[in-house]
Amino acid sequence: MTKDLNFTQALKRLEEIVERLEDPNLDLEVGLKLLEEGVSLHKLCKSKLQQANTKITTILKEDNGNTAESSN
């Protein structure tokens, strides 16, 4: 399920989970399931951020190469 989410959806769901986990009356089993889902969402968000960072770095390197070529 989490693999189908985009970054914004995953982050929103993660925020919802954190809010629920802060409830002192939360059932232990429910809390454990939410924690497991939260860890999975954290990994997904981290991966998507790393992919975006790589893409940004590539774009900037290409742009710097084009800028250097056009100034010659």
Buried (B, 14 or more C-beta within 10 A) or exposed (E): EBEEBEBEEBBEBBEBBEEEEEEEEEEEEEBEEBEEBBEBBBEBBEEBEEEEEEEEEEEEEEEEEEEEEEEE
